Amino acid sequence: MTTPTSALIQDLQAHPEDADRLMRAACAGLSAQPKPPEPPDAAALRAGLARIAPNGLDAVLQRLIDDAPQGSSTDAIAALLRPPELAWDEAQEIDWAVRHWEDCRAAGQLDAALAADFGEYWRQLEWSALRRHLVLLGRGHAEERRLLAHVAKTASRYVALAPLKRAMEASFPELFELGFSLR
């Protein structure tokens, strides 16, 4: 699983005023190093989903495996934009993602569907991040609340993830109250 380096995370935490410069450099580095696809880890995803609801999320698990295959072109950027230790405004995430998408398109690293449509690229990026967050939840990551907030945000956005959103609302209603924020 691709993760931002601890040095980058430390730099971002220590120097938030330099986040744009640091993230642009990190995104540019990702475009130069495409990774081959790997099979998704269904057991790790299942463990993360079980932290939210003990059962009833098999359809979501299958969608995450089918619609955002691990090792996809969005895994590395998803890990970079949504690490468990940090959160940015969505407008900033989109700015960095668009730049990365443009670099990958120019380098011919995207399939035709992703190269043609940033919206589809963003959806796959969000689902890649969701898959990563679920795996980290299943492993008992220390940043559980931020990971759950990321899961709630993504699950609220996509009809195919409605069962996950309902499970999140039942288990963590505070994440859906007015004024929800990842920070």
N, C-alpha and C positions, 0 to 999 in steps of 0.2 A: 504494500500500500504506500503510495507516494505521500510524503509529508514535507512541509516546509522545514528547513533546518532550524535547530534550536537557536543557532546564532542569529538567524533572521528574525525569529520571534522575539528574542531578547533585544535586538536593535529596534524593532518596531515598538516594543513596550517602553524602552528607555527613551526613544526619540520619536514620539508620535508626530511631531512637526515634519519629520522626514519620510512619513509613510508613503506619500505619493512617489517620491524618487526611489525609495527602496523597493516598493512593489512593482513599479514599472521595470526596474532592472531585473527583478526576479521573474516577472512575466516574460520578458524578452529571453531570458535564459531557458525558460520552459519550451519556447517555440523551437529552439535549436536542438532539443533533445527529445524527439517523439519516442514513445515506448510502445512495444508490441502489446496487443490485448492479452489479458490473463482471464481465466474463468472466474466468475464471481464466487465468493465464499458464502454459500447458502447457510451453512451452520452459524457463521459469525453474524450474518444478518438476522437469522432467526433468534439468536441470543439477544440482540439489541431490541428487536420487536417485542420479545418476551418481557423486557423491562417496562414496556408501556402497557401491554395487555398479554395475559398468559396464553390466549388463543384467539382465533378469529381473524388473524391477519395474513393468512396464507395467500390470499389473492394479491395483497400488497407485496408480499415477498416475491411472488412470481413476476409481478410487473417490474419490480426493481431489478430483477435478474434479466428479464427480457428487454426492457426499455432503456437501460443504462448499463450496458455491459462493462464489467471491470476492465480496466486497461484502455478504456475509450479515450478519445482525444480530449475529453473534458476532465478526466480524473485528476491530473496534476494541477490544473488551474483551480479546480474546485477545492482541493486541499489547501492551496495557497490563499484563496479568497476567503475561505471559511474555516480557519483553524479553530480548535476548541478554546484556545487562549485569548482570542481577539474577535472583535466584531466591528464592522464599518457600516456606514450608511449604504443603503442599496444603490443609490446613484453612483457612489464611488466604486462599488463592486462592478456595476455594469460598465463604467468607464474602462476599468482595467480589463474586464472580460472582452469588450469590443476591440480593444487594442490587440489583445492576444488572438482573438478570432481573425482579425485582419492579417496579422503576421502568419498565422497558420494557413489561411487561405492563400496568401501570396507564395508560401513555401510548398503548396500542394499537399498539405498534411491532412486535409479534411475530405471526407467522402462528399459526394455531390449534394446530398440533402443538407448537411451541416454547412457546407460552403455557401449554399444559396440562401440560407435563412438564419439570421442571427437569433430569432425567436426560438427556433428549434435547438440551436446551439445552447442558448441560455437554459431552456428546459432540461436538456441533457446534463448541463453543468449542475443545475440545482439537484437533479436526481442523483448525480454522482456524489455530490456533497451529502445528500441525505443518506445514501448508502454508507458512506464513510462515517457519518455521525452515529448511525445505528450500530455499526461494528464497534466503535469506541464506547458507546453506551453498554453494549454487551460485555465489554472487557472491564467495566467499572471505572471508566476514566474520571479523574478528579473534577473535571469541568462539567459535571452532569447537568447542572441547571442551564448553562449556555447551550449545551448540545440539545437538550430538550426544547429550548426556545427555537433553535434552528429547525428542528424537526417540526415543531408546531407551525412555524412560518411556511415551510415548504408544503406540508400536508394541507394547509389551508388554501393553497393556491391551485391545486390540480384535482379535477373531478376523480381521476383514477385513484387518488390517494384518500378519498372520502372515508373509507373505513379506518384508516390511520388517524385522520383528523377526529373522528368520533371517539376513538379509543383515547386519544390525547385529551380531548375535552372531558371525558369521564374521569381520567386518572390525574390530570393536571389542569383543572379549570382555571387556575390563576394565570396560566399562560395565554388565556383567551379573553381576559378582561380588557376593557378599554384602556388604552395607554401602553399596550404591550411594546416592549423594547428588548433588543438583544443586549443592550449595554447595561 
